[in-house]
Amino acid sequence: MRFAIIMNIRDLYYMEYI
């Protein structure tokens, strides 16, 4: 569960990075 949350946050960061 914790891993999923971290992955979700990382996805958001990646979208903003691009």
mmCIF file as Biopython writes it, N, C-alpha, C and O atoms, coordinates in Angstrom:
data_model
#
loop_
_atom_site.group_PDB
_atom_site.id
_atom_site.type_symbol
_atom_site.label_atom_id
_atom_site.label_alt_id
_atom_site.label_comp_id
_atom_site.label_asym_id
_atom_site.label_entity_id
_atom_site.label_seq_id
_atom_site.pdbx_PDB_ins_code
_atom_site.Cartn_x
_atom_site.Cartn_y
_atom_site.Cartn_z
_atom_site.occupancy
_atom_site.B_iso_or_equiv
_atom_site.auth_seq_id
_atom_site.auth_asym_id
_atom_site.pdbx_PDB_model_num
ATOM 1  N N  . MET A ? 1  ? 0.849 -1.194 0.000   1.0 0.0 1  A 1 
ATOM 2  C CA . MET A ? 1  ? 0.000 0.000  0.000   1.0 0.0 1  A 1 
ATOM 3  C C  . MET A ? 1  ? 0.888 1.249  0.000   1.0 0.0 1  A 1 
ATOM 4  O O  . MET A ? 1  ? 0.671 2.179  -0.777  1.0 0.0 1  A 1 
ATOM 5  N N  . ARG A ? 2  ? 1.863 1.252  0.860   1.0 0.0 2  A 1 
ATOM 6  C CA . ARG A ? 2  ? 2.740 2.445  0.920   1.0 0.0 2  A 1 
ATOM 7  C C  . ARG A ? 2  ? 3.454 2.623  -0.422  1.0 0.0 2  A 1 
ATOM 8  O O  . ARG A ? 2  ? 3.606 3.743  -0.908  1.0 0.0 2  A 1 
ATOM 9  N N  . PHE A ? 3  ? 3.880 1.531  -1.002  1.0 0.0 3  A 1 
ATOM 10 C CA . PHE A ? 3  ? 4.609 1.614  -2.277  1.0 0.0 3  A 1 
ATOM 11 C C  . PHE A ? 3  ? 3.725 2.247  -3.346  1.0 0.0 3  A 1 
ATOM 12 O O  . PHE A ? 3  ? 4.186 3.045  -4.162  1.0 0.0 3  A 1 
ATOM 13 N N  . ALA A ? 4  ? 2.443 1.874  -3.325  1.0 0.0 4  A 1 
ATOM 14 C CA . ALA A ? 4  ? 1.510 2.406  -4.339  1.0 0.0 4  A 1 
ATOM 15 C C  . ALA A ? 4  ? 1.412 3.923  -4.188  1.0 0.0 4  A 1 
ATOM 16 O O  . ALA A ? 4  ? 1.418 4.648  -5.183  1.0 0.0 4  A 1 
ATOM 17 N N  . ILE A ? 5  ? 1.323 4.397  -2.963  1.0 0.0 5  A 1 
ATOM 18 C CA . ILE A ? 5  ? 1.218 5.853  -2.739  1.0 0.0 5  A 1 
ATOM 19 C C  . ILE A ? 5  ? 2.478 6.535  -3.269  1.0 0.0 5  A 1 
ATOM 20 O O  . ILE A ? 5  ? 2.394 7.556  -3.952  1.0 0.0 5  A 1 
ATOM 21 N N  . ILE A ? 6  ? 3.625 5.980  -2.959  1.0 0.0 6  A 1 
ATOM 22 C CA . ILE A ? 6  ? 4.885 6.596  -3.422  1.0 0.0 6  A 1 
ATOM 23 C C  . ILE A ? 6  ? 4.915 6.619  -4.942  1.0 0.0 6  A 1 
ATOM 24 O O  . ILE A ? 6  ? 5.334 7.607  -5.544  1.0 0.0 6  A 1 
ATOM 25 N N  . MET A ? 7  ? 4.474 5.540  -5.558  1.0 0.0 7  A 1 
ATOM 26 C CA . MET A ? 7  ? 4.468 5.484  -7.036  1.0 0.0 7  A 1 
ATOM 27 C C  . MET A ? 7  ? 3.530 6.551  -7.591  1.0 0.0 7  A 1 
ATOM 28 O O  . MET A ? 7  ? 3.845 7.209  -8.583  1.0 0.0 7  A 1 
ATOM 29 N N  . ASN A ? 8  ? 2.393 6.715  -6.953  1.0 0.0 8  A 1 
ATOM 30 C CA . ASN A ? 8  ? 1.422 7.719  -7.419  1.0 0.0 8  A 1 
ATOM 31 C C  . ASN A ? 8  ? 2.038 9.114  -7.344  1.0 0.0 8  A 1 
ATOM 32 O O  . ASN A ? 8  ? 1.937 9.893  -8.292  1.0 0.0 8  A 1 
ATOM 33 N N  . ILE A ? 9  ? 2.674 9.427  -6.221  1.0 0.0 9  A 1 
ATOM 34 C CA . ILE A ? 9  ? 3.293 10.748 -6.061  1.0 0.0 9  A 1 
ATOM 35 C C  . ILE A ? 9  ? 4.389 10.917 -7.111  1.0 0.0 9  A 1 
ATOM 36 O O  . ILE A ? 9  ? 4.525 11.992 -7.696  1.0 0.0 9  A 1 
ATOM 37 N N  . ARG A ? 10 ? 5.165 9.872  -7.351  1.0 0.0 10 A 1 
ATOM 38 C CA . ARG A ? 10 ? 6.265 9.963  -8.325  1.0 0.0 10 A 1 
ATOM 39 C C  . ARG A ? 10 ? 5.690 10.240 -9.719  1.0 0.0 10 A 1 
ATOM 40 O O  . ARG A ? 10 ? 6.244 11.027 -10.487 1.0 0.0 10 A 1 
ATOM 41 N N  . ASP A ? 11 ? 4.585 9.589  -10.024 1.0 0.0 11 A 1 
ATOM 42 C CA . ASP A ? 11 ? 3.960 9.813  -11.339 1.0 0.0 11 A 1 
ATOM 43 C C  . ASP A ? 11 ? 3.577 11.283 -11.488 1.0 0.0 11 A 1 
ATOM 44 O O  . ASP A ? 11 ? 3.793 11.883 -12.541 1.0 0.0 11 A 1 
ATOM 45 N N  . LEU A ? 12 ? 3.013 11.855 -10.441 1.0 0.0 12 A 1 
ATOM 46 C CA . LEU A ? 12 ? 2.611 13.271 -10.502 1.0 0.0 12 A 1 
ATOM 47 C C  . LEU A ? 12 ? 3.846 14.142 -10.716 1.0 0.0 12 A 1 
ATOM 48 O O  . LEU A ? 12 ? 3.823 15.070 -11.524 1.0 0.0 12 A 1 
ATOM 49 N N  . TYR A ? 13 ? 4.915 13.844 -9.997  1.0 0.0 13 A 1 
ATOM 50 C CA . TYR A ? 13 ? 6.151 14.633 -10.129 1.0 0.0 13 A 1 
ATOM 51 C C  . TYR A ? 13 ? 6.689 14.524 -11.558 1.0 0.0 13 A 1 
ATOM 52 O O  . TYR A ? 13 ? 7.133 15.513 -12.141 1.0 0.0 13 A 1 
ATOM 53 N N  . TYR A ? 14 ? 6.647 13.328 -12.106 1.0 0.0 14 A 1 
ATOM 54 C CA . TYR A ? 14 ? 7.163 13.120 -13.472 1.0 0.0 14 A 1 
ATOM 55 C C  . TYR A ? 14 ? 6.381 13.964 -14.468 1.0 0.0 14 A 1 
ATOM 56 O O  . TYR A ? 14 ? 6.954 14.562 -15.378 1.0 0.0 14 A 1 
ATOM 57 N N  . MET A ? 15 ? 5.047 14.005 -14.282 1.0 0.0 15 A 1 
ATOM 58 C CA . MET A ? 15 ? 4.188 14.778 -15.197 1.0 0.0 15 A 1 
ATOM 59 C C  . MET A ? 15 ? 4.568 16.257 -15.119 1.0 0.0 15 A 1 
ATOM 60 O O  . MET A ? 15 ? 4.639 16.935 -16.144 1.0 0.0 15 A 1 
ATOM 61 N N  . GLU A ? 16 ? 4.811 16.753 -13.913 1.0 0.0 16 A 1 
ATOM 62 C CA . GLU A ? 16 ? 5.157 18.175 -13.761 1.0 0.0 16 A 1 
ATOM 63 C C  . GLU A ? 16 ? 6.562 18.433 -14.303 1.0 0.0 16 A 1 
ATOM 64 O O  . GLU A ? 16 ? 6.846 19.511 -14.826 1.0 0.0 16 A 1 
ATOM 65 N N  . TYR A ? 17 ? 7.428 17.445 -14.176 1.0 0.0 17 A 1 
ATOM 66 C CA . TYR A ? 17 ? 8.824 17.616 -14.626 1.0 0.0 17 A 1 
ATOM 67 C C  . TYR A ? 17 ? 8.888 17.818 -16.143 1.0 0.0 17 A 1 
ATOM 68 O O  . TYR A ? 17 ? 9.656 18.636 -16.651 1.0 0.0 17 A 1 
ATOM 69 N N  . ILE A ? 18 ? 8.064 17.053 -16.839 1.0 0.0 18 A 1 
ATOM 70 C CA . ILE A ? 18 ? 8.102 17.122 -18.309 1.0 0.0 18 A 1 
ATOM 71 C C  . ILE A ? 18 ? 7.540 18.472 -18.776 1.0 0.0 18 A 1 
ATOM 72 O O  . ILE A ? 18 ? 7.482 18.734 -19.978 1.0 0.0 18 A 1 
#
